[in-house]
């Protein structure tokens, strides 16, 4: 079993050889092609092996369209740790229950693994050059540690998201999506727009239960109660 010190060493040895030239899209899905290049784990065991090799793991990370959330909404989502819910509660007290934040959702789609001859560092730079020649701007090449290759990918995702937040936030503000809507309990305009679309969907046969759950997550059911009940009259 790996120790925490091994994990930190792996992080320190991880670096991005080629970085995407674009931010995460604000109003659409972003698909990032990744190549994680590592030295095979078995080379640390087989000291007699003289030929250098590199492991190349290829795949795509798909990022859903960034979604505006509030502390109230986040506290009604499943899957977070107790510490995360405490954090959401603290943010609600500091900035307000309807203070807007951006939530990103990711899906990793591994594709294949190749073992290539050569120095892993040189392999990474060769792949980077090929991608640049193809003008593949939404791709990343990462040099990492074989045992922790997925940690290397997560480190990139975290840093890439952090670099995109201010850009996404500016675009959302520019589109008026963060403006609080008093008629909807003060939630951001993006949430009020989404709720409006869900009401239209229910009138066309969509799920009223899904709409009710969404209203509860935002904590605004009292503001929509009469309108919701009128759906059944």
C-alpha positions, 0 to 999 in steps of 0.5 A, a space after each residue: 500500500 502506498 503511503 501519503 509521502 509517496 502520494 505527495 512525491 507523485 504530485 511533486 513529480 507531475 507536470 503539464 507538458 502541453 496545456 489547453 489553449 482554451 478555457 472551459 466553455 461557459 455555455 456548453 460541454 468541454 471535451 479535453 483529450 488527455 495523454 498521461 505519460 509515465 515511466 512503467 512501474 516495472 522498471 523500478 523492479 526489473 533493474 536488468 531492463 536497459 531499454 527505456 519505455 513509456 506508458 501512454 494513457 489516452 482518454 477524454 475528460 468531458 466537463 458538463 456546462 458549468 452550473 450556478 448553485 447556491 449554498 442552499 442548493 449544494 446542501 440538498 445534493 447527495 454525495 458530499 462529505 460531512 466536511 463539505 456540507 459544513 463548508 456550504 453551511 459556513 458559506 451560507 452564513 458568510 455570504 447568504 443562502 443564495 450567494 451564487 457559486 459555480 459547480 463543475 461536473 466531470 466524466 473521465 472516459 479512458 480510451 487506451 493504453 500504449 507502451 512505447 519505446 523511448 524516454 518518457 519525457 521525450 515521448 511526452 514532448 513528441 506527442 505535444 508537438 504532434 498535437 500542436 501541429 494538428 492545432 488540437 487546442 483542447 488537449 493536454 499532455 501530462 508527465 506523471 508517476 505510473 502508480 498515480 497517473 489518475 492523481 496526475 489527471 485530477 491535479 490537472 483538472 483542478 488547476 484547469 478549473 481554477 484557471 477557468 472560474 473567473 472567465 466563466 463567472 464574468 461571462 455568466 455575470 455579463 449574461 445577467 445569470 447571477 442577478 438575484 430574482 426577488 420573485 423567486 426567493 432571491 435565487 440567481 436568474 439562471 435558477 429562475 430560468 431553469 425553474 421556468 423551463 421545468 414548469 413548461 415541461 410539466 405542462 407538456 407531460 414532464 415530471 412534476 416530482 422532478 420539478 418539486 425536488 428542484 424547488 426544494 433544492 433551491 429552497 424556493 417552494 413557498 414562492 412557487 407553491 400556488 403555481 405548482 398546485 395549480 398544475 393539478 387543478 
